[in-house]
Amino acid sequence: MREAIAYPPPRTPVAMVTGGSRGIGRSITEELLRSGYAVSLLATRPEPTDTLQELRTLPGGSGRVTYIRGGVDDLDVGPRYLAATLERFGRVDLLVNNAGIAPQVRADLLEATPASFDRVLSVNLRGPYFLTQLVAREMISQRDRDLAAVGIDVSNGLPLLDRPAATIINVSSISADTVSTNRGEYCVSKAGVHMATLLYAARLAGEGIVVYEVRPGVIATDMTAGVKDRYDDLFAAGISPMPRWGRPDDVGRTVAMLACGHAPYSTGDVIHVDGGMHIPRL
């Protein structure tokens, strides 16, 4: 059996986090900064000066946060986002596809519109799918440069590595396999994210890149604020073994755990962050 070689660690690993300035994305950013990452954020709002200042006051955050404005659904944004990240930090070790939207109107499945379907699928699935393609190519090139820098030639094949060369994490939703008939387009988009995770995990495993899916349950964010009373009642009725709302930091800490590179023989896995809601119960 071949021995795994030591993959050269970067002095400061770099993460790209879409939708990384608020809600779940902000918690992901905070946890990655605490874990030693530099973070390049992509979001649609004008640059949130106060938020960025707060992030830069975290331990290790000074000089290690940059912000690019744009929507992941615009396929012209991806190359600009990657180029800005490389210009600022010189590399990319982690991609977190976190940005996502809900339908503007929760419409019954028989009343939902093609416009809403296209909007949700474009942001939640199409955009991340092609951003992953773009960043994965850069990760492969970077891997070759990293190995060449320590005298390892990959022209005859990639050697076994002792840790992942890079990591991709898709943030999906319990809606990937739990039906809500008043937001079908959202469920379809998240089911698609699951398949995209499996596809990229299979394609990139031989490149030394691992891919995971983090699947939140009911998390207290702006997206769920409008249904708070409904889910308060459902939690009281026992919808989840852990009888509380999830918090953004529950997801952030899970992403940081996966980003540490300590699971080099795992890929394509779904990590539920839902208080056990996914467990079938009688």
Secondary structure, 3 states (H helix, E strand, C coil): CCCCECCCCCCCCEEEEECCCCHHHHHHHHHHHHCCCEEEEEECCCCCHHHHHHHHCCCCCCCCEEEEECCCCCCCHHHHHHHHHHHHHCCCCEEEECCCCCCCCCCCCCCCCHHHHHHHHHHHHHHHHHHHHHHHHHHHHHHHHHHHHCCCCCCCCCCCECCCCEEEEEECCHHHCCCCCCCHHHHHHHHHHHHHHHHHHHHHHHHCEEEEEEEECCECCHHHHHHHHHHHHHHHCCCCCCCCCECHHHHHHHHHHHHCCCCCCCCCCEEEECCCCCCCCC
